[in-house]
Amino acid sequence: MNNPSKGNNGAAWRSHLLLAGLLLLFIAGIYGISALYELGRSSDYRTVTLPTGQTPNSLAEIPGTTFKIESVFRQSFEYPIYNLLAVDRNKLLINRPDASFSGLKLSLLSIDEKELQDIASNVEYGITLSPDKQQLIYGKFGSSWNEMTMHAYQLDTGEEAPFNGSTLILVSFIDDHSFVGLDSEHLNLIVSHDGSQQTLYSYDEMTELIAKASGAEQTSDVIFFSFYQLSSDKQSIYFLAQIKEGYGLYRFGLQKREDIVEIVTAEDIQQFVEISNGKFIIQGTVDGKAGIYMYDSPAKSFTLLAEGPIWNMVLDDDLTRLAYFSVQDNQNNELHVALLENGKLLSDTVIYRNIDNLQLMKWLGNDLFLTGGDMEKSELYRFTLNAW
């Protein structure tokens, strides 16, 4: 297979495509739900019946289920929120629109005080906290896509300084001294350890290896998504790719160059989370049936956990609580929370209905954060959930 040209135009095009793709995911959440309405719905969950006179998008009492809502926060903003990361239950790091080259601004939102503090403009999409949760690591562009520097923002003092001399985007920490990311110019996979960097795979090599592992006839059959997850043992990294009409999940080793492994293929894979070595939660379509699945890689088997048109899902840090958003029709949707135990969803409970164009869901402890809205404005929700 021949590598495509890696000149400046190609690098800029790839970087521009990455950011455009990230924003496209946001837009798709607003305008793409109608395609899900025909997929049907499942009845294997508990529904909260709203009392007479209660508005359909308001909070309902949960009688005798596993979850109770200790508190709920809802606030509207006159701008969309493209990405968020919870520092604590009161402070959120968010990406919002900016009149800069990248079009993104990084801000710190204090929910209870309703205060917004801008940290930096002209930033990349990723928001990463250091392992000790004291520093915010982000990339800032210059006047072009290949002019990017990494910065560290001290959350307690507000001090800012260059970080590590790296130019990586979508950074994930392996430990206190090592992290992995994609270089901003060519989207190569880079591992940094104690300040030294190693290129494990170029973007073109990763595309070729995925094509080989999947049996694709040529690299043009592969659409390689630059969104990844570290393995549970942090020795590998998982990438999602579209292969012609289907999707596949692929594992690359981080310690040394080695043959990649095709983990699973399906008609559609929108989200995935590794919950233990060889076991994954996958949101997508298998054998024509849409929903959330448990996939056992050693056994090569799928188990359907929740059936129907699922728009988004998120697991908490303990991998024991799953929140997901199901679409019923063009007027109704439901927010579910369930326990994940022994490969099953237990006490699946509808805790809220009719959130307008849900975009993001993030857990932090007992708090579930959500955003909805459109390209002009957004709404932020914070549910505090505890067991009965």
N, C-alpha and C positions, 0 to 999 in steps of 0.2 A: 504494500500500500504506500502511496506517495503522500508525504506530508504536505499540506498546503503551505503557502508562503506565510512567513511570520514577520513580515515587515511592520512598520509603524501603523500603516493603514489597517492591516489585519488586527493588530493588537487593540487599536482604538475601537475598531468595529466590535470586537469581542467584549471589551469592557462596557461599551455603550449598550450592547445587546444584553449583558448581564443585568445592568441597572434597569433597562427597559423591561426585562423579564420580571424583575422583582415588582416593579410598579404595575405590570400587567396582571400579576397575581392579585394585587389589591383591587384593580378595576374589575377583574373577573368576578370577584366576590360581590360586586354591586350589580353587574349586568348579566352574569352568567347563570343565575340560579334557575331561570325558567326551564332550562334543559333538563333539570332534575325532576320536574313535577310528575313526569310520566312513569317514574320508577316504582311507584307504589309505596306502601308503608307497612310496618310491622306492628303487631298488637302486644308484643311480649314485654311491656313495660308498664309501670304504674303512672297513671295520669292524675294530676291534681285538678279536681273540679272546682271551677271558680264559683264563689257564692253569688247569689242573685244580685245584680246591680254592680258587680265589680267589673272594671274595664278589662278587656281580654289581654292587654299587655302589662297588667299590673301584677304585683307579687301576691301569691296565694299561700294560705296556711297549709302546711304539710302534715296531714293527720296520720300519725303512727307509722311513718316510714323510717328508713335508716338515717336520713339526713334532715337536719333542721337548719334554717337560715337564721343565724344570730343577728345579722344586719345586712342591709343592702344600701349601696350608694349609686346614684345615677346623676350624671352631669353632662350638659351639652356644651360643645365648643364650635366656634366659627371657623374651623379648619379641619381637614381630615388628619387622622393619625395613621401613618404608614407602618410603624413598627413600635413596639414597646417592650420594656424590660423592667420588672419590679425590683427596686432596691429594698424596700420594706413595704408594709401595707399602706403607707401614706405617700411614698415617693416613687414616681415612675419616670424612667428615662424614655423619651419618645422621639420619633422622627416625624417631622411635619414639613409642609411646603416652605420653600425658601427661594428668593429671587437670585439664585447663584448658578454657577456652572452645572453643578450636580442636581440642583433643584431641591436639596434636602437640608434641613436644619435639625440640630440635636439640642433638645431642651430637657430640663428637669421640672417635672410637674409635682407640686405638693397638693395632694387631693384635699385634705381637710382645710388647709389655709386658702385653697384656690389660688395659689401663686404659681407663676410660670417663669422660670429662669433660663435664658438662652445660654448654651454652653459653647456651641460652635456652628458655623454655617459652612456650606459647600462640602458636606460630609458624604461618606458612603453609607450604604443601607445598614450594615451590620452594627449591632450594639453588643459589646462584650464586657463583662466584669472580670477583674482579676480573681484568682482563686480565693484570696482573702476578702473579697467583696469591698475593698477599699478604693480601688481605682477603676475608672471607666476607660476602656481601650477603644479607640476609634480611628478611622482613616479620614484624612482631609485632602481634598483635591486642590491642585493649582488651577491653571487655565486650560488644562487638557486632561484626558483620561489617564495618560501615562505620567502625570505629575501628581503623585500621591505620597503623603507621609503619614506615619502613625503617631498618635499622641496618647498620653496618659493624663487623665483628669482626676485629681485627688478629690474624692467626694466630700470629705470632712472640711477641707481648707479651701477648695476651689482653685488650687494651683494646677497649672498645666505645664507639661514638658514633653519633648520628643520621647518616643518609646522605641527602644531597641534598635533603631536604625532600619527597621523593616518597612516594607511597602506591601503589606498583605491585607487582604479583605476577607470577610467571613471567618474571623479567627475563632478557634476553640482551644482552650487550655488543656494540655495533657496532664501537667502537674505544675508546681510552683515555678519551675524553671524552663518548661518546654511548652510549645504551642504549635498548632498546625493551621494553615490557611492557604489561600490562593493568591499568587502575586497579582497585583493590580494591572500589570501590563499584558501578560500573556495567559493568565489564569492557570499557571503551572501549580502543581501541588508541592508545597514547601513545608518542611519541618524545621523549627528553630529550637536549639537547645543551648542554653547559657550564652546566648548572643551569636552563636554560629548557625548558619543556615545551610540546609541541604535540599536540593531539588530532587524529589523522588520520581516524579513523572511530569512530563510536559502535558499540556492540554491535548495536543495531537496524539501523544502516546496513549493517554487514557482513553481517548475516543477509539483508537485502533485496538486496544486491548479489550474494550467492551464489545466491539464488533466481532473480534475473534471468539470471545467467550460465549457470545450469544448466537454465533453461527451466521451473523449477517454477512451478506455477500460483499458489501463495501461500506466504508465509513460514512458515506452519505445517507445510509439507512439508519444511522444513530443520531439521535438528538440527546446530547449529554447535558444534564442539568447540573449546574454548579452549586447544588444544595446538598449538604452531606450531614452525617451524624457519626460521631466517634463510637466505636464499639464499647460494650460494657466493660471490657478489660483494658480499653484504651490502647490496644495494640494494633488496631485496624481502623479503617474508615469506610463508611458505606456511601455509595453514590446511586442515585436514581437516574435511569435513562429510558427514553422511548425508542423502541426498536420497531420500525415500520408501524404496524397497527397496534402493537402491544407495548408493555412496560416491563422493565426488569430492574432488580436490585443487585448491586455488585460490590464486592469487598476487596479493598486494596490494603496490603500490609504497610505499616508505618515504620517498622524496624529495618527493613531492607526491601530491595526490589524483588518481587516474586510474582508468580502467575496470579492473576486475579481470579476470584471465584464468583460465579453466578449463583446468587442465593435463591432467588425466586423470580418467576415471571407470571404475569397475569394480564387480563384484558385491559385493566386500568389500575394504576396505583397512584393515589393522590398524596398520601401521607404514610409514613412508617416510623415505628419506634421499636428498637431492640429492648426487650424487657429482661432477657437473660441470654446466656450463650446459646445461640441457635434458635431462639424463639422471638417472634416479632408480632406486634399489633399493626395491622395494615388496614387502611381505609381505601377502598377501591371496588372493583368489580371482578368477580371470579365466576366462571361458567354462567355468565349472563345475569348474575344476581349481585346487586349493589349492597354494600354494607360495611361493617367493621369485622375483621377476621383476626383470629389467632393463627399464625403460621409457624409450624414446627419444622425447622429446616432439616434436622436429622431424619425425621419421619416423612418429610416432604408432603405434609398434610395441612389442609386448611380446616379451621373450625369457625363457623359463623357465630359471631357474638351478638350483633345487632343488624337487622335487615332493614333496608330502605334507603332513601336518598339522604345520605349523610354529607353535610357541607363542610364540617370541620370537627376535629377532635384534639384533645390534649390530655396527657397523663401527668399526674403530680410527680414530684421528685422521688417519692417513695414507691412509685409505680403501683399504687394500690387503689387510686381513685381516677376514674376516667370521666371527663366531661365531653359531651358531643352535641352537635347542633343538627337537628333533623328538619327537613323541609316537607311540609304536608301538602300545600298547594300554594297558589300565588298570593294568598292572603295570610296563611298560617304557618308558623314554625315553632319548634319546641327546643328548649335547652334541657338536656338530660345530664344527670350525674349518677354514676354507678360504681360499685365496688368491683375491683378485679381480683378474683381469688381462684386459684387452681384452674386457670384457663377459662373461667366463666365470668360473665357480668352478673352480679347479684344486686338486688334492691335497686334496679334501674328506675329512677324517679325523675319525672318532669318537674323542674323547679321554676321555670319561667316560660312565658309564651310571647311570640310576636316581637322579637327584637328586629329592628329595621336594618337589613343588610349587614348581618354580622360579618366581621372581618378577622379579628384576632382574638385568641383565647390563651391566657397564661395563668398558671398556678403559682402561688407562693404560700407555702404552709397551708392554712385553712382558707385562704383567700383565693377566689377565682375572679380574674379580671377579664373583661370583654370590651371590645369596641365594635361599633356599628356606625352606619351613616352613608355618606356619598362623597363625591369629589369636592364638595363645597363645605361640608360640616361633618361632625362626628358626635357620637355619644359614648360615654365611658360608664361601664358598670363595674361594681365590686361587690361580689357576694361573699359573705363570711359564713362558711358551712362547718357544722360540727355534727358528731353522731348523737343520736337521741339516747 
